Amino acid sequence: MSDDFELNYPQNEEEKDSFISKFGKVIGLIFAPIMMALGFMPRKARIIVTIVGITALLIFILGALQPKAQKRKTPDTIVKVEVVEATRSEYPIVVNTNGTIQADTRGGLVSQIRGEIVKVSDNFKNGGAFEAGDVLIEVDQRDYLAEVSQALSAVSQAKASLEQEQALAKQAKTDWERLGNTGPAPALVARKPQSAAARAQLESANARYQTAKLNLERTKIKAPYTGRVINRNAVLGQYVGVGTQLAEVFATQGVEVRLPVSQIEYTQLGLDQLGTDQAQQFKVTITSKLGSNSYAWDAFVTRADSTFDLTTRQIDVIAEVVDPFSKDGSQPPLKIGQFVNASIQGKTLNNVITVPNKSLREGSYVFTSQDGILVRSPVALLWQDDKNAVIEQGLEDGDIVVTTSLNSTLAGAKVKFDQSQIASTPAEELILEENTDVTDVAPVDPIESATSAEGESANDGSGEVVTAAAAVETSDAALEENTEQVIVETVSEADVKNETDQSNVNTPAPSSETNATSPIGQ
């Protein structure tokens, strides 16, 4: 068939008339020989051939009248992001943990004598404070006063016996010499054993006397140190025996807190150097919130447990609080058993790259801008806390790191960001910045947005107005123009879902005569 009989979809009235003329010629050329051949066929064969011919004709007509799809250039995706410049700097390791306040010195107040409690101090009660040497309890002294008198009498008798034996020994020595003996007198003659026995009795009597006086002193139970009473177990009139626990007390000279840390945190902080010559003083900040006010106390790590807990795989480090009871009264004192938060300041990492946690994806890669293209860059972490991540490998000085939350499928898209953001904002400030809005950037389908208001402007959420085109052409000439049209929109994931659902309900199907693209309304 020649080109004159090529059938194309009619675009206007003239083409429709030409199409009808060509279609008639085609029908004539096809059906003339067929009709002649049908005259020589049997009746059943003519019916079958007629049905097949009509079916083939309908298929041909439908195929000839089918409109050709218009090819359009896929618009490029441009994502608007926030970025920071990777720079090497120092980064101090800080571990946040929590623990419970414990007394540095804590124990039971025990009676060393037996007897009835006849007097108690006004401060001997739960929560009572006392000073070192204060008499907290007095036990009945009468029995112990009698023991002191008896011991003193025994001492006097022992002294008299010793003096008598010494006099007899002197007399025996004189008698031995008077008898003309020139050698030394035997021990028994000189009464040396008797004198030694008398001297031993005197020493024993003195010991009993000292014990009696000590028991008398113990009837007044005194505070061993400055502290406070936790629990009182004895009251006035109670009979106590040797070893009876009268109260549980603790010293207020210092308190400590046990802070659990993981093995990685323990190593990164440098706590494994505790007890060595290279050990430094690890500062700790203790914080606690009482009511609507927050208070802080200074502390420092003094030691660590020798083993890891087999259940939690953590190790406790012990920090001593400097001024737990606020001697100047500027803040409330710490309480034993009080739950507190703690920040342990460890060693400082030198010459490392630090990025905000929000720029880290799946803990293994970040998005970087390389020549205006969004690129996935695998990284290896050296340290990560609740705000920042320290990169060991994968980034170099000067790399542009994206901090906006993006879909992983956007790798390879073009990147748009404010150049003044890098020039005017130091990387350190960007790293430590908090409460930064994290948004997702999604490409917009130009077909779905074709029914939006023509020439309408849209705000991208950051104060910048993005327009699709100043004027939208709807004629066929606009289809032939290969002008690149790009839609840049910064939206959250929820906004993308809502706009997609709304477009599916309210947006009619695009016609073949429409080639306009307008921005999505906010």
C-alpha positions as CSV (number, residue, x, y, z in Angstrom):
1,M,0.0,0.0,0.0
2,S,1.4,3.5,-0.9
3,D,1.9,6.4,1.4
4,D,-1.2,8.0,0.1
5,F,-3.3,5.4,1.8
6,E,-1.5,5.7,5.2
7,L,-4.2,6.2,7.9
8,N,-3.5,8.5,10.8
9,Y,-5.7,9.7,13.5
10,P,-7.5,12.9,12.2
11,Q,-6.5,16.1,14.1
12,N,-8.8,18.6,12.4
13,E,-11.7,18.9,9.8
14,E,-9.4,18.8,6.8
15,E,-7.6,15.7,8.0
16,K,-11.0,14.0,8.8
17,D,-12.2,14.6,5.1
18,S,-8.9,13.2,3.8
19,F,-9.2,10.3,6.2
20,I,-12.7,9.4,4.9
21,S,-11.5,9.6,1.3
22,K,-8.6,7.4,1.9
23,F,-10.7,5.0,3.9
24,G,-13.2,4.6,1.0
25,K,-10.4,3.8,-1.4
26,V,-9.0,1.2,1.0
27,I,-12.5,-0.4,1.3
28,G,-12.9,-0.5,-2.4
29,L,-9.5,-2.1,-3.1
30,I,-10.1,-4.7,-0.4
31,F,-13.7,-5.7,-0.9
32,A,-13.9,-5.6,-4.7
33,P,-11.8,-8.8,-5.2
34,I,-13.4,-10.4,-2.1
35,M,-16.9,-9.9,-3.4
36,M,-15.9,-11.4,-6.7
37,A,-14.4,-14.4,-5.0
38,L,-17.5,-14.9,-2.8
39,G,-19.6,-15.5,-5.8
40,F,-17.8,-18.7,-6.6
41,M,-17.9,-20.0,-3.0
42,P,-20.5,-22.2,-1.3
43,R,-23.0,-20.6,1.0
44,K,-21.5,-21.8,4.3
45,A,-18.0,-20.7,3.1
46,R,-19.3,-17.3,2.2
47,I,-20.8,-16.9,5.7
48,I,-17.5,-17.9,7.4
49,V,-15.4,-15.6,5.2
50,T,-17.8,-12.7,5.7
51,I,-17.6,-13.1,9.5
52,V,-13.8,-13.3,9.4
53,G,-13.6,-10.3,7.1
54,I,-15.9,-8.1,9.2
55,T,-13.9,-9.0,12.3
56,A,-10.6,-8.2,10.6
57,L,-12.1,-4.9,9.3
58,L,-13.2,-3.9,12.8
59,I,-9.8,-4.7,14.2
60,F,-8.1,-2.7,11.5
61,I,-10.4,0.3,12.0
62,L,-9.9,0.3,15.8
63,G,-6.1,0.1,15.3
64,A,-6.1,2.9,12.7
65,L,-8.3,5.2,14.9
66,Q,-6.2,4.6,18.1
67,P,-4.5,7.9,19.1
68,K,-0.7,7.8,19.3
69,A,0.7,8.4,22.8
70,Q,2.6,11.7,23.1
71,K,6.1,11.3,24.4
72,R,7.1,13.6,27.2
73,K,10.5,14.2,28.7
74,T,10.6,13.1,32.3
75,P,11.2,16.1,34.5
76,D,14.3,16.1,36.7
77,T,13.8,15.7,40.5
78,I,15.4,18.5,42.6
79,V,15.4,18.2,46.3
80,K,15.8,21.1,48.6
81,V,17.8,20.2,51.7
82,E,19.7,21.5,54.7
83,V,23.4,20.7,54.8
84,V,26.5,21.1,57.0
85,E,30.1,21.1,56.0
86,A,32.2,18.3,57.4
87,T,35.2,19.7,59.3
88,R,37.7,18.0,61.6
89,S,37.7,19.2,65.2
90,E,37.9,18.0,68.8
91,Y,35.0,16.2,70.3
92,P,34.7,15.4,74.1
93,I,33.1,12.0,74.9
94,V,30.2,12.4,77.3
95,V,28.1,9.5,78.5
96,N,24.7,10.1,80.0
97,T,23.6,7.6,82.6
98,N,21.7,7.5,85.9
99,G,22.0,6.0,89.4
100,T,21.0,6.1,93.0
101,I,22.6,8.2,95.8
102,Q,24.3,6.1,98.4
103,A,26.2,7.0,101.6
104,D,29.9,6.8,101.5
105,T,29.8,5.5,105.1
106,R,26.8,3.7,106.3
107,G,26.2,1.1,109.1
108,G,24.4,0.1,112.3
109,L,24.8,1.7,115.7
110,V,25.2,-1.3,118.0
111,S,25.2,-1.6,121.8
112,Q,28.4,-3.0,123.4
113,I,26.9,-3.5,126.9
114,R,23.6,-4.7,128.3
115,G,21.1,-2.7,130.3
116,E,18.0,-0.5,130.2
117,I,17.9,2.6,128.1
118,V,17.3,5.5,130.5
119,K,17.8,8.5,128.2
120,V,17.7,9.2,124.5
121,S,18.7,12.3,122.6
122,D,16.2,14.5,120.9
123,N,18.0,13.9,117.6
124,F,17.7,10.1,118.0
125,K,14.8,9.7,115.6
126,N,14.4,8.8,111.9
127,G,16.0,11.6,109.9
128,G,17.7,13.2,112.9
129,A,21.0,14.8,112.4
130,F,23.9,14.6,114.8
131,E,27.5,15.6,115.2
132,A,30.5,13.4,116.0
133,G,30.7,12.7,119.7
134,D,27.0,13.5,120.5
135,V,25.5,11.2,123.2
136,L,22.5,9.5,121.5
137,I,21.6,6.9,124.1
138,E,22.3,6.4,127.8
139,V,22.1,3.0,129.5
140,D,21.6,2.5,133.3
141,Q,25.1,3.0,134.8
142,R,24.5,1.7,138.4
143,D,25.7,-1.9,137.7
144,Y,28.8,-0.5,135.9
145,L,29.6,2.0,138.7
146,A,29.6,-0.9,141.2
147,E,31.9,-2.9,138.9
148,V,34.3,0.0,138.8
149,S,34.4,0.2,142.6
150,Q,35.0,-3.5,143.0
151,A,37.8,-3.4,140.4
152,L,39.4,-0.4,142.2
153,S,39.3,-2.3,145.5
154,A,40.9,-5.3,143.9
155,V,43.7,-3.1,142.6
156,S,44.3,-1.7,146.1
157,Q,44.5,-5.2,147.6
158,A,46.9,-6.3,144.8
159,K,49.1,-3.3,145.5
160,A,49.3,-4.2,149.2
161,S,50.1,-7.8,148.5
162,L,52.9,-6.8,146.1
163,E,54.4,-4.4,148.7
164,Q,54.3,-7.0,151.4
165,E,56.0,-9.6,149.2
166,Q,58.7,-7.0,148.2
167,A,59.3,-6.3,151.9
168,L,59.6,-10.1,152.7
169,A,62.0,-10.6,149.9
170,K,64.2,-7.8,151.2
171,Q,64.2,-9.3,154.7
172,A,65.1,-12.7,153.3
173,K,68.0,-11.3,151.4
174,T,69.3,-9.6,154.6
175,D,69.0,-12.9,156.6
176,W,70.9,-14.8,154.0
177,E,73.8,-12.5,154.1
178,R,73.8,-12.4,158.0
179,L,74.3,-16.2,158.0
180,G,77.6,-15.7,156.3
181,N,76.6,-16.8,152.8
182,T,78.7,-15.2,150.1
183,G,76.8,-16.4,147.0
184,P,73.4,-15.2,145.8
185,A,70.4,-16.4,147.6
186,P,68.2,-19.0,145.9
187,A,65.0,-17.8,144.2
188,L,62.7,-19.4,146.8
189,V,64.8,-17.9,149.7
190,A,64.7,-14.5,148.0
191,R,60.9,-14.9,147.5
192,K,61.1,-14.1,143.8
193,P,58.2,-16.3,142.7
194,Q,55.9,-14.8,145.4
195,S,56.8,-11.3,144.3
196,A,56.1,-12.2,140.7
197,A,52.7,-13.6,141.6
198,A,51.8,-10.5,143.6
199,R,52.9,-8.3,140.6
200,A,50.7,-10.4,138.3
201,Q,47.7,-10.0,140.6
202,L,48.2,-6.3,140.5
203,E,48.3,-6.2,136.7
204,S,45.1,-8.3,136.5
205,A,43.3,-6.1,139.0
206,N,44.3,-3.0,136.9
207,A,43.0,-4.6,133.7
208,R,39.7,-5.4,135.4
209,Y,39.5,-1.8,136.6
210,Q,40.2,-0.5,133.1
211,T,37.5,-2.8,131.7
212,A,35.0,-1.6,134.3
213,K,35.7,2.0,133.5
214,L,35.3,1.3,129.7
215,N,32.0,-0.4,130.3
216,L,30.9,2.6,132.3
217,E,31.8,4.9,129.4
218,R,29.9,2.6,127.0
219,T,26.7,3.3,128.9
220,K,26.7,6.6,127.0
221,I,26.4,5.6,123.3
222,K,28.0,8.3,121.2
223,A,27.9,9.1,117.5
224,P,31.0,7.9,115.7
225,Y,30.8,10.6,113.1
226,T,28.7,13.5,111.8
227,G,25.7,12.0,110.2
228,R,22.0,11.3,110.2
229,V,19.7,8.5,111.4
230,I,18.1,6.3,108.8
231,N,16.1,3.9,111.0
232,R,15.7,3.9,114.8
233,N,15.4,0.5,116.4
234,A,15.5,1.3,120.1
235,V,13.3,3.5,122.4
236,L,13.4,4.7,126.0
237,G,13.0,2.0,128.6
238,Q,14.0,-0.8,126.3
239,Y,16.5,-3.4,127.6
240,V,19.3,-4.0,125.2
241,G,22.0,-6.7,125.1
242,V,25.5,-6.9,123.7
243,G,25.3,-6.6,119.9
244,T,21.7,-5.2,119.7
245,Q,21.4,-2.8,116.7
246,L,20.0,0.4,118.0
247,A,19.8,2.4,114.8
248,E,21.0,2.6,111.2
249,V,23.0,5.7,110.5
250,F,25.1,7.2,107.7
251,A,27.9,9.8,107.6
252,T,27.2,13.1,105.9
253,Q,30.8,13.8,105.1
254,G,30.3,12.5,101.6
255,V,27.9,10.5,99.4
256,E,28.5,8.6,96.2
257,V,26.5,7.3,93.3
258,R,26.9,4.1,91.3
259,L,26.6,4.7,87.6
260,P,26.3,1.8,85.2
261,V,28.0,2.1,81.8
262,S,28.4,-0.4,78.9
263,Q,31.7,-1.9,77.8
264,I,32.0,0.4,74.8
265,E,31.2,3.5,76.9
266,Y,33.7,2.3,79.6
267,T,36.5,2.1,77.0
268,Q,35.6,5.3,75.0
269,L,35.5,7.3,78.2
270,G,39.0,6.1,79.1
271,L,37.9,4.7,82.5
272,D,40.0,1.7,81.9
273,Q,43.0,3.9,82.9
274,L,41.6,4.3,86.4
275,G,44.3,3.3,88.9
276,T,47.2,4.0,86.6
277,D,49.6,6.8,86.3
278,Q,47.9,8.1,83.2
279,A,44.5,8.3,84.9
280,Q,42.8,11.6,84.8
281,Q,40.1,13.0,87.0
282,F,36.8,12.2,85.2
283,K,34.3,15.0,86.0
284,V,30.6,14.1,86.6
285,T,27.6,16.4,86.7
286,I,24.7,15.1,88.8
287,T,21.3,16.5,88.0
288,S,17.9,16.0,89.6
289,K,14.5,17.6,89.2
290,L,12.6,18.5,92.3
291,G,9.2,19.9,91.5
292,S,9.5,22.4,88.7
293,N,13.2,23.2,89.4
294,S,16.3,21.3,88.3
295,Y,19.5,21.2,90.4
296,A,23.0,20.2,89.7
297,W,25.9,18.9,91.8
298,D,29.6,18.4,90.9
299,A,31.2,15.0,91.3
300,F,34.2,13.0,90.1
301,V,34.8,9.3,89.4
302,T,36.9,7.7,92.2
303,R,36.8,4.0,91.2
304,A,35.1,1.3,89.3
305,D,33.9,-2.2,90.0
306,S,36.4,-4.9,89.2
307,T,34.0,-7.1,87.1
308,F,31.1,-6.6,84.6
309,D,27.6,-7.6,85.6
310,L,26.9,-11.0,83.9
311,T,23.2,-10.1,83.5
312,T,23.3,-6.5,82.1
313,R,26.9,-6.7,80.7
314,Q,27.5,-3.4,82.3
315,I,30.0,-2.2,84.9
316,D,29.4,0.3,87.7
317,V,31.6,3.3,88.2
318,I,31.4,5.1,91.5
319,A,31.4,8.9,91.6
320,E,31.8,11.0,94.8
321,V,29.7,14.1,95.1
322,V,31.6,17.2,96.1
323,D,29.0,19.1,98.2
324,P,25.9,16.8,98.4
325,F,24.2,18.7,101.3
326,S,24.8,22.2,100.0
327,K,26.5,23.8,103.0
328,D,25.8,27.3,101.7
329,G,22.1,26.5,101.4
330,S,21.8,27.4,97.8
331,Q,20.0,24.2,96.9
332,P,18.3,21.3,98.7
333,P,20.6,18.5,99.9
334,L,20.7,15.1,98.2
335,K,18.8,12.3,99.9
336,I,20.1,8.8,100.3
337,G,18.3,6.6,97.8
338,Q,17.5,9.6,95.5
339,F,17.4,8.8,91.8
340,V,19.6,11.2,89.8
341,N,20.9,11.6,86.2
342,A,24.6,11.9,85.5
343,S,26.8,13.0,82.7
344,I,30.3,11.6,82.7
345,Q,33.0,13.6,80.9
346,G,35.6,11.3,79.4
347,K,38.5,11.8,77.1
348,T,38.5,14.1,74.1
349,L,38.7,12.8,70.5
350,N,41.1,14.8,68.3
351,N,40.9,15.5,64.6
352,V,37.5,13.8,64.0
353,I,34.5,14.6,61.9
354,T,31.2,15.0,63.7
355,V,27.7,15.1,62.1
356,P,24.3,15.4,63.7
357,N,22.5,12.1,64.3
358,K,19.6,13.2,62.0
359,S,22.0,13.0,59.0
360,L,22.8,9.3,59.7
361,R,20.8,6.8,57.8
362,E,20.3,3.2,59.1
363,G,23.5,3.7,61.1
364,S,25.6,3.0,58.1
365,Y,25.5,5.8,55.5
366,V,24.9,9.5,55.0
367,F,23.7,11.6,52.0
368,T,26.3,14.0,50.6
369,S,26.2,16.5,47.8
370,Q,28.8,15.9,45.2
371,D,28.7,18.3,42.2
372,G,25.1,19.0,42.9
373,I,24.0,15.4,43.0
374,L,22.7,13.5,46.0
375,V,25.1,10.6,46.8
376,R,24.9,7.8,49.4
377,S,28.2,7.7,51.3
378,P,28.9,4.7,53.6
379,V,30.5,5.6,56.9
380,A,32.0,3.9,59.9
381,L,31.2,5.2,63.3
382,L,33.7,5.7,66.1
383,W,31.3,7.1,68.7
384,Q,27.6,8.1,68.9
385,D,25.6,9.8,71.6
386,D,22.1,11.1,71.7
387,K,22.9,14.1,69.6
388,N,25.9,13.5,67.4
389,A,27.8,10.8,65.6
390,V,31.6,10.8,65.3
391,I,32.7,9.4,61.9
392,E,35.8,7.3,61.7
393,Q,35.8,6.5,58.0
394,G,33.7,7.6,55.0
395,L,33.9,11.4,55.1
396,E,36.6,13.9,54.3
397,D,37.2,17.5,55.3
398,G,35.0,19.8,53.3
399,D,32.3,17.2,52.3
400,I,28.8,18.6,52.2
401,V,26.6,16.4,54.4
402,V,22.8,16.5,54.1
403,T,20.9,16.8,57.4
404,T,17.4,16.7,56.0
405,S,15.5,13.4,56.3
406,L,15.3,11.9,52.8
407,N,14.0,8.7,51.2
408,S,16.8,6.3,50.2
409,T,15.4,6.2,46.7
410,L,16.3,9.8,46.1
411,A,20.0,9.0,45.6
412,G,21.1,10.5,42.3
413,A,18.7,13.4,42.4
414,K,19.8,17.0,42.0
415,V,20.4,18.9,45.2
416,K,19.4,22.5,46.0
417,F,20.6,24.2,49.2
418,D,21.4,27.7,50.5
419,Q,25.1,28.3,49.8
420,S,25.2,31.0,52.5
421,Q,24.2,28.3,55.1
422,I,27.7,26.8,54.8
423,A,29.5,30.0,54.6
424,S,27.8,31.7,57.5
425,T,27.2,28.9,59.9
426,P,30.2,27.0,61.5
427,A,29.9,23.3,61.5
428,E,30.2,23.1,65.2
429,E,27.0,25.2,65.7
430,L,25.1,23.1,63.2
431,I,26.2,19.9,64.9
432,L,25.0,21.2,68.3
433,E,21.8,22.7,67.0
434,E,18.7,21.1,68.4
435,N,15.0,21.1,67.5
436,T,15.7,21.4,63.8
437,D,12.7,20.5,61.7
438,V,13.3,17.4,59.6
439,T,11.4,17.1,56.4
440,D,11.1,14.7,53.5
441,V,11.4,15.8,49.9
442,A,9.3,13.9,47.4
443,P,9.1,14.3,43.6
444,V,5.8,15.5,42.2
445,D,4.1,13.8,39.3
446,P,3.6,16.5,36.6
447,I,0.5,14.7,35.3
448,E,-1.2,14.6,38.6
449,S,-0.6,18.3,39.2
450,A,-1.7,19.3,35.6
451,T,-5.2,20.2,36.8
452,S,-3.9,22.8,39.4
453,A,-4.6,26.5,38.9
454,E,-2.5,27.8,36.0
455,G,0.3,30.2,37.0
456,E,-0.4,29.7,40.7
457,S,2.5,30.1,43.2
458,A,3.3,27.6,46.0
459,N,5.2,28.1,49.2
460,D,7.8,25.4,49.8
461,G,7.5,25.6,53.6
462,S,10.8,27.4,54.2
463,G,9.7,30.9,53.1
464,E,10.8,30.5,49.5
465,V,8.1,30.6,46.8
466,V,8.6,28.1,44.0
467,T,6.6,28.5,40.7
468,A,6.2,25.9,38.0
469,A,5.9,28.4,35.1
470,A,4.9,32.1,34.6
471,A,2.4,31.1,31.9
472,V,1.1,27.7,31.0
473,E,0.5,26.8,27.4
474,T,-2.3,24.3,26.7
475,S,-2.1,24.1,22.9
476,D,-0.4,21.4,20.8
477,A,2.6,23.7,20.4
478,A,3.4,23.3,24.1
479,L,3.6,19.5,23.6
480,E,6.4,20.0,21.0
481,E,8.4,22.3,23.2
482,N,11.1,20.3,25.1
483,T,11.3,22.9,27.9
484,E,12.5,21.2,31.1
485,Q,10.0,21.8,33.9
486,V,10.9,21.0,37.5
487,I,8.9,21.0,40.6
488,V,10.7,21.5,43.9
489,E,8.6,20.9,47.0
490,T,9.6,20.3,50.6
491,V,6.9,18.5,52.5
492,S,6.6,16.0,55.3
493,E,5.6,12.4,54.7
494,A,2.1,13.0,56.1
495,D,1.6,16.0,53.7
496,V,2.7,13.8,50.7
497,K,0.2,11.1,51.7
498,N,-2.6,13.6,52.2
499,E,-2.0,15.4,48.9
500,T,-1.8,12.1,47.0
501,D,-5.1,10.9,48.5
502,Q,-6.7,14.2,47.7
503,S,-5.4,14.2,44.1
504,N,-6.8,10.7,43.6
505,V,-10.2,11.8,44.6
506,N,-10.5,15.3,43.1
507,T,-8.2,15.3,40.1
508,P,-9.8,14.2,36.8
509,A,-7.8,12.0,34.4
510,P,-5.5,14.2,32.2
511,S,-6.5,14.6,28.6
512,S,-4.2,14.3,25.6
513,E,-4.6,18.0,24.9
514,T,-3.2,19.0,28.3
515,N,0.5,19.6,28.8
516,A,0.4,22.1,31.7
517,T,2.1,21.7,35.0
518,S,1.4,23.8,38.0
519,P,2.8,23.8,41.6
520,I,1.0,21.9,44.3
521,G,-0.9,24.2,46.6
522,Q,0.1,24.2,50.2
